[in-house]
Amino acid sequence: MNWDTPSPHILPVRPAAGDIDGLQHTNNAVYVRWCELAGWSHSEALGLDLADYQRLDRAMAIQRAEYDYLLPTGAGDELLLGTWLCATDGRLAMERRFQLLRAADGATVMRGRWQLVCIDIASGKPRRMPPEFCAAYLPAVVTAPAAD
């Protein structure tokens, strides 16, 4: 597969009949939902789940999201959604990127990017990442190509 950055965390996905819109391709909102699932799957693989977020009263919240829809997909297409942590200041901010590939031909059908900020869950205000976040996330940060 032609990944933008090596060694992604991969979530296999497949559009179901209910994911298809009136234009007969996967609705864009479905890609957003898949990115959320992939982000959580990656976080859990790195050792942090929702229970940890709640226990620590901290979360990495999406401050900005961008999605580039490049090619349509349809019901039953086998897709691979890769995600990476690509940048961090080690204190408050982090960037997560996504790339969705069609398994049959390796074509990139969507790219996404989230700017994340660590927040205090109770107040919603920005707060420094706790040591547990730094220990799990910082070693996973990779160098990604410059964004378009």
N, C-alpha and C positions, 0 to 999 in steps of 0.2 A: 504494500500500500504506500501511496505517496503522501506521507504525513508532512505537514509544514515543519514540525519539530519532532525529533526522535523520541521514542519511548512514551507515547501518550498513555494515560489511563483510558481504557476503552470500554464503552457501554454499547453492546449490540442492541439495535432498535429496529422495529418493523412497523410501518403504518398499518393500522387496522381500518376496517371499513368506516368506523365512526370518525377517523382522523381525516377523511377525504372531504374536501369542500365542493362547492358548486362548480368549480373549474376542473374537477376530477383529478386534483392532486392534493398532496398533504398540506393541510392548512398551516400557515406560518406559526400560529399559536402553539401548535404541536411541537415544533422545533424548540420553542422557548421552554415548554414543559420538559422536554427531553434534556435540555441543558441543565435544568434544575436537578433532575434525577442523576445526571452524570456528575454534577458538582458534589452532590451528597455522597454518591458512590465513591468518588475519589477521596473525599474527606474521611469517610469511614475506613477506606483502605489505608489511609495515613494514620488512623487511630483516634479520630475525633468524630463523634456522632451527635445527634440532637440532644441526647441526655447529657453529654459533656458540656455542650453549649449552655444548657439550662443550669447545670450545676455551677458553672463558672460565671453565669450571668453575662456572657459575652457571645457575640455572633459576628461573623463576617457578612455584612449586609451589602446588597448590590446598590451602589451609588449611581452607576451609569451602565447601561447595557446597549450593545450595538450588534446587529445581526445583518449579514449580507447573504441574501437568498440568491444562489447562483444558478441552480437547475431544479426543476420540479422532480418530485418523487411521487410514487403511487402506492396503492394498497398492495401489501405483500413484499415490497422491495426490501431486500436485506441491506441494512445500513450499519455503519460503524461510527459511533460518535466518540471522538478522542478529545481529551481535555488535559490541560497543563496549567500549573501555576507558573507565571512567566516574569513576574516582577514583584518586588516588595520593598518597602522602606524599613522593614523589620520592626516597625512600631505600630503603625496605624493602617496602612494601605497595602493592597495586594491586587494583582491582576490575574484573572483566569481567562484562558482562551479555549475556544472550541473549534473543531473541524469535523464536519459530517461527510463521510465518504460512502458512495454506493459500492457495495461489495462486488457486484457483477463486473464492473469496469474500472473501479478505483477512482471514479470522477468525484471531485469535491462538489458537493451540492449546497453546502452552507458553511459559513465561518461566523463565529461569534466572539465577543470580547466583553468581559465584565470588569469594571473598576469596583473593587470591594473596599469597604472601610469597616474596621472593627468598632462595634458599638456595645454599649451597656444595654442589655435586653430590657431591663426595667425602665430605663429612662429614654432609650432610643438615641442617646447622645454618644458621639465618638469617644472611645476610650482606647488606651494602649492595649495591644495584644497581650494576653496573659502568657506566662512562660510556657504553658502547655501548648498554646497555639504556635509559638515560635519553635518549640521542639518538634512539632509534627509537620508544620508547613514549610519552614525555611529550608530544610534540607531537600525538599521536593521542588524548589524553584529552579526552573531551567531558563536558559537563554533562548529567546524566540526571535525569529526574524522581525525586522521593523514592520510595523503595521502600515497598511496602504493608506 
